[in-house]
Structure formats: C-alpha cells, structure tokens
Amino acid sequence: MVWDPKDPWSKRGDSLEDVLRQASQFKHLIPSGGIRSLLLAALLIFLVWQSAFIVAPDEEGVVKRFGIPVRTVGPGPHLKIPLIESVLQPKVEKLHRVEVGFRTDRQGRQQMLPQEALMLTGDMNILAIEFIVQYKIKESASYLFHVADIQETIVKAAEASMREVVGKSKIDEALTTGKAQIQQDTQALLQTILDQYQAGVQIAAVQLQDVDPPEAVAAAFKDVTNAREDREKLINQSQGYRNDILPKAKGEAAQMVNQAKGYAQARLNRAQGEANRFLATLKEYNQAKDIISKRIYIETMEEILPGVDKVILDGKGGDRVLPYLPLDRMKPKAAAPEEDHKP
C-alpha cells in the first residue's frame, strides 16, 4: 500500500489526542453494538497474548511477579498472569565462555591483559597465563537475580582461583607437566567460590590457552626450556639403551646358568653310571676273581695297545722266537705322493 499524505492515519507527528479525535470521525461507520464486541475481542486477544508463553527446549522459564521470581518452568507452552507476571528465558543448555587474561575482538584477534594474566608462582617466578572458563546455568533464578554482573564475577573469581593455585605451584610444573593438575584445582576452587556466591552456575572446564614467561625474560626461559628438553632427550636415550641391554644380559645369564645346570646334571648322571658300572663289576669280580681280572686285563690292553709301536709276546711264546725284530720296518710308511699324470 502506498502511503498517502492525505491519509489522516499516516501522520507521524500527531499526539494521542489528535489520533483519538481523528478516530472519532469514523464512529458513524461502525454500529454502536459492534464497538463493544470489537473492543471485547481485542481485549480478549490481548489477554491471551499476555498470558501464554512458550519455553524452548534449551531454555528454562523464570516467572516473575512484580519483579520477584516466583517459579521456574521447563520447556513447552505455559500460562502466566497478564500484566502482573513476566518471564525470563535463559539458555540453560548453552555452554557459556569467559576469557581471563586476554580478550578476543570481533576480528578474532587476541590481546593480552597484563593486569589479569601476570601471576606469581610458588618459587617466585612470574608467568603470563591466559585461560578460558566454560560454564552452564545450573539454577536460573540464582543466575539471574543473585549476582548483578555474572560475567564479571566469574572473571574475577577465576582470576583469584588461578592466582591461588599457581601461587602454590612451581614454574616447571606450570610450564610442562603440571598444567592438567592446575586446571583441575582451579576448576574445583572456582566452583566453590561461585557456590558461596549462589551464582547458580556449573563450571564445565578451565582450559589453559598460553602459559609463557614475560617478554623481558622470554629468551632466558627459552634457553632453559631447550636445556630441559635436551636433558629429557638424553634421559630417554639412556633408558632406551638400558632397556635394550638389560634383557640381552639377562637372557645370556639365564642361558649360561641353564648350560651349567645341564653340564652338572650330565656329569652327575655320568658319574652315577660309572659308579653303578663299577659296583656291578665289583659284584661279578667277587664271584669270579680270576675271570674278571683276566677280562679287565684284556679290555685294558685293547685300549692301550693300538697306540703302541711295540710287539709284546705274552707267556712262553717268546722263547721259540728269534729275538730279532725290525722295529723300524714295522712303522707305517707315509704314503708316497701321487705323481702328476700328464695328459
């Protein structure tokens, strides 16, 4: 519809009295009974519009009566007293975030706040600590009415909690292995402080973003950090070498022990076998000494004579033999080298 300058309803600068006076000019167009019905219908629509409200699934409704919270309602359609009660609907499922030690502008650039970030450790060193606190709304009424500025309160409480935890820690822990413990301790202490304030929030996480020394001593800290890394590297290398050598040494030692036990058992079994053999021979010898003596003599000579280059005649056989023995001829001659055969 194009705005008509002559339209009396389109005047923007008229007062309420002018509007009512202009509306009275059109009374004759509406029947007298119809005005009441129209006003009643308009009033009814207004009351229904003011009475009903819908709470989203991720919200919680806090109903106020004359500015005082009287009840909370969950997701779905609800009713309230029009013109007397009002509703606030905070996002109870949303994960809220506050930054401590730095701020992020609309372009995504981060700027450190020294008054919040600089903290003193337990061994009297200064660190610039930037971290994030994530929280959810636990009790809507407390969140909305017990604390005037909940965001600023959480920032200040988080800063105080971090200062207390870092003040009990050493700089090495804050820079390296102690970050996880610092986050847990800060989260627990911050939750305790906010519960005392009845802030109605649940701290979900405390995450360290940057933990660095001040710029004035950053180079010296970097050298110290590099030295620590080199030390850890050497320690890891030595432990790796140790883990490689010890199992081999233990294996070789176990092998030698097992070999020694096997050799000892073999010698023991051999000694027992020889002892049993001797006892059995002794038993037979006691039963027939002459036969056994002769047998032992023969067996002994069989072991000795193959390595002797002499001829031994036993008994009286030597009396009938000419006592001339060409012993040099009886020695085995070395095999003559084969002559080369010409083709």
C-alpha positions in Angstrom: 0.0 0.0 0.0 1.4 3.4 -1.0 1.4 5.9 1.8 -1.0 8.8 1.0 0.0 12.1 2.6 -3.7 12.9 2.9 -4.4 9.8 4.9 -5.1 11.0 8.5 -3.7 7.8 10.0 -0.3 8.2 8.3 0.7 11.4 10.2 3.8 10.6 12.4 3.9 13.7 14.4 0.3 13.7 15.8 -0.3 13.3 19.5 -2.6 10.8 21.1 -5.4 13.3 21.4 -5.1 14.1 17.6 -5.3 10.4 16.8 -8.4 9.9 19.1 -10.1 13.0 17.5 -9.4 11.7 14.1 -10.7 8.2 15.0 -14.0 9.8 16.3 -14.7 11.0 12.8 -15.2 7.3 11.7 -17.7 6.4 14.6 -20.7 6.7 12.3 -19.3 3.9 10.1 -19.4 1.3 12.9 -22.6 0.2 14.6 -22.9 1.0 18.3 -23.1 -2.7 19.4 -20.2 -3.6 17.2 -17.7 -1.3 19.0 -18.2 -3.2 22.2 -17.7 -6.5 20.6 -14.7 -5.3 18.8 -13.2 -3.9 22.0 -14.0 -7.0 23.9 -12.4 -9.2 21.2 -9.4 -7.0 21.2 -9.1 -7.2 25.0 -9.5 -11.0 24.9 -6.8 -11.3 22.3 -4.5 -9.1 24.3 -5.1 -11.1 27.5 -4.4 -14.4 25.7 -1.3 -12.9 24.1 -0.1 -11.7 27.5 -1.0 -15.0 29.3 0.6 -17.6 27.1 4.3 -18.1 26.5 6.5 -21.0 25.1 9.8 -22.1 26.5 12.3 -23.6 24.0 13.9 -27.0 24.6 17.2 -25.4 25.5 15.7 -22.8 27.9 14.2 -22.6 31.3 11.4 -20.1 32.1 11.7 -18.0 35.3 8.4 -16.3 36.1 8.5 -13.0 37.9 5.6 -11.4 39.8 6.1 -7.7 40.4 9.8 -8.3 39.7 10.2 -11.1 42.2 10.9 -14.7 40.9 8.1 -17.0 42.0 8.6 -20.2 40.0 10.6 -21.8 37.2 9.1 -23.9 34.3 10.5 -26.3 31.8 10.3 -26.4 28.0 6.8 -26.2 26.4 3.7 -23.9 26.5 2.8 -22.3 29.8 0.5 -19.6 31.2 1.1 -16.6 33.4 -1.0 -13.8 34.9 -1.1 -11.0 32.3 0.2 -7.6 33.2 1.3 -8.9 36.6 3.8 -11.7 35.8 6.7 -11.6 33.3 9.0 -14.3 32.1 12.8 -14.6 31.5 14.1 -17.5 29.5 17.8 -18.0 29.8 19.7 -20.7 27.8 20.4 -23.4 30.3 21.8 -25.9 27.8 24.2 -23.4 26.2 27.9 -23.7 27.1 28.9 -20.1 28.0 32.5 -18.9 27.9 34.6 -16.2 29.6 38.2 -15.2 28.8 40.7 -14.4 31.6 44.0 -12.8 30.9 43.1 -11.8 27.3 40.2 -10.6 25.2 39.2 -11.5 21.6 37.9 -8.7 19.4 35.3 -9.0 16.6 38.1 -9.7 14.1 39.3 -12.7 16.1 42.5 -11.0 17.3 43.6 -11.7 20.8 45.0 -9.1 23.1 46.6 -10.0 26.5 45.6 -8.1 29.6 48.7 -7.9 31.9 46.6 -7.0 34.9 44.9 -10.3 34.7 47.5 -12.5 33.1 50.6 -11.9 35.1 50.8 -14.2 38.1 53.5 -15.2 40.7 54.4 -18.8 41.1 55.4 -20.6 44.3 59.1 -20.3 43.6 58.9 -16.6 43.0 58.7 -16.5 39.2 56.3 -14.5 37.0 54.2 -16.1 34.3 51.7 -14.7 31.9 48.7 -17.1 32.0 45.8 -16.9 29.6 42.9 -19.3 30.1 39.2 -19.9 29.3 36.3 -20.8 31.7 33.3 -22.6 30.3 30.1 -22.9 32.3 26.4 -23.7 32.2 23.5 -22.3 34.0 22.6 -24.6 36.9 19.9 -22.6 38.7 18.2 -20.0 36.5 16.7 -17.9 39.3 20.0 -17.7 41.2 21.9 -16.9 37.9 19.5 -14.0 37.1 19.0 -12.4 40.5 21.7 -13.3 43.0 24.6 -11.7 41.2 24.4 -8.3 39.5 27.1 -8.9 36.8 27.6 -12.7 36.4 30.2 -12.5 33.6 32.5 -10.0 35.5 32.0 -12.0 38.7 33.1 -15.2 37.1 36.2 -13.5 35.5 37.3 -12.1 38.9 36.6 -15.4 40.7 38.5 -17.3 38.1 41.5 -14.9 38.2 41.6 -15.2 42.0 41.4 -19.0 41.9 44.1 -19.3 39.3 46.4 -17.0 41.3 45.9 -19.1 44.4 46.6 -22.4 42.5 49.6 -21.0 40.6 51.0 -19.5 43.8 51.2 -23.0 45.3 52.9 -24.5 42.2 56.5 -24.2 40.8 57.3 -22.7 37.4 58.4 -26.0 36.0 55.0 -27.6 36.7 53.1 -24.6 35.2 55.2 -24.8 32.0 55.3 -28.5 31.5 53.7 -31.5 33.3 51.6 -29.7 35.9 49.1 -28.0 33.6 46.4 -30.6 33.9 46.5 -30.5 37.7 46.4 -26.7 37.7 43.3 -26.7 35.5 41.6 -29.3 37.8 42.5 -27.4 41.0 41.4 -24.1 39.6 38.1 -25.5 38.4 37.3 -27.0 41.8 38.2 -23.8 43.7 36.3 -21.6 41.3 33.2 -23.8 41.7 33.5 -23.5 45.5 33.6 -19.7 45.3 30.7 -19.4 42.9 28.6 -21.7 45.1 29.3 -19.5 48.0 28.0 -16.6 45.9 24.9 -18.6 45.0 25.6 -17.7 41.3 23.7 -20.7 40.0 26.3 -21.8 37.5 28.2 -25.1 36.9 31.8 -24.8 35.8 32.3 -27.2 32.9 36.0 -26.7 32.3 39.0 -24.5 32.8 41.4 -24.6 29.9 44.8 -23.0 29.8 45.5 -21.3 26.5 49.0 -19.8 26.9 51.5 -20.1 29.7 54.5 -18.1 28.9 57.1 -16.1 30.8 57.1 -12.3 30.4 58.6 -10.9 27.3 61.6 -9.4 29.1 62.9 -12.8 30.2 61.4 -14.9 27.4 64.8 -15.6 25.8 66.3 -16.9 29.0 63.3 -19.1 29.7 63.6 -20.4 26.1 67.2 -21.4 26.7 66.2 -23.1 30.0 63.4 -24.9 28.2 65.7 -26.1 25.5 68.2 -27.4 28.1 65.4 -29.3 29.8 64.3 -30.8 26.5 67.9 -31.9 25.8 68.1 -33.4 29.3 64.9 -35.3 28.8 66.1 -36.5 25.4 69.3 -37.8 26.8 67.5 -39.5 29.7 65.1 -41.2 27.2 68.0 -42.3 25.1 69.9 -43.8 28.1 66.7 -45.5 29.3 66.2 -46.9 25.8 69.8 -48.2 25.7 69.3 -49.7 29.2 66.1 -51.4 28.2 67.9 -52.8 25.2 71.0 -54.1 27.1 69.4 -55.4 30.3 67.1 -58.0 28.6 70.1 -59.3 26.5 72.3 -59.6 29.5 69.6 -61.3 31.5 69.0 -63.7 28.6 72.7 -64.5 28.3 73.0 -65.0 32.0 70.0 -67.3 32.0 71.4 -69.3 29.1 74.8 -69.7 30.9 73.0 -70.9 34.0 70.9 -73.4 32.1 74.0 -74.7 30.3 75.9 -75.0 33.6 72.9 -76.9 35.2 72.7 -79.2 32.1 76.5 -79.8 32.3 76.3 -80.5 36.0 73.4 -82.9 35.5 75.2 -84.7 32.7 78.4 -85.1 34.8 76.3 -86.3 37.7 74.5 -88.8 35.6 77.8 -90.0 34.0 79.4 -90.4 37.5 76.4 -92.3 38.7 76.5 -94.5 35.7 80.2 -95.2 36.2 79.7 -95.9 39.8 76.9 -98.3 39.1 79.0 -100.0 36.5 81.9 -100.3 38.9 79.6 -101.7 41.6 78.2 -104.2 39.1 81.8 -105.2 38.0 82.8 -105.5 41.6 80.0 -107.8 42.3 81.0 -110.0 39.4 84.6 -109.8 40.4 83.8 -111.1 43.9 82.0 -114.1 42.3 84.8 -115.0 39.9 88.0 -113.0 40.6 90.3 -114.8 38.1 87.9 -114.5 35.1 87.1 -110.9 35.9 90.8 -110.0 36.4 91.7 -111.5 33.0 88.8 -109.7 31.4 89.8 -106.4 32.9 93.4 -107.0 31.7 92.3 -107.8 28.2 90.0 -104.8 28.0 92.7 -102.6 29.3 95.2 -103.9 26.8 92.7 -103.4 23.9 92.6 -99.8 24.8 96.4 -99.3 25.2 98.0 -101.5 22.5 96.5 -99.7 19.4 98.6 -96.7 20.3 101.9 -98.6 21.0 104.5 -99.3 18.2 105.9 -102.4 20.0 105.2 -106.1 19.8 104.5 -107.8 23.1 104.6 -111.6 23.4 102.8 -112.9 26.4 103.6 -116.1 28.1 106.3 -118.6 26.9 105.8 -117.8 23.3 108.8 -115.6 23.2 111.2 -118.5 23.9 110.6 -120.0 20.5 111.0 -116.8 18.5 114.2 -115.4 17.3 114.9 -112.3 19.3 115.2 -110.0 16.3 112.6 -107.5 15.5 113.0 -104.9 12.7 111.0 -102.3 14.5 111.8 -99.6 12.1 110.1 -101.5 9.3 107.1 -102.1 11.3 106.3 -98.4 11.4 103.7 -97.4 8.9 105.2 -95.7 5.9 103.9 -92.4 4.7 102.0 -92.7 1.5 104.1 -91.6 -1.4 102.7 -88.5 -3.2 101.0 -89.4 -6.4 102.8 -88.4 -9.5 101.3 -86.0 -11.7 99.8 -87.6 -14.7 100.5 -85.8 -17.9 97.6 -85.7 -20.3 
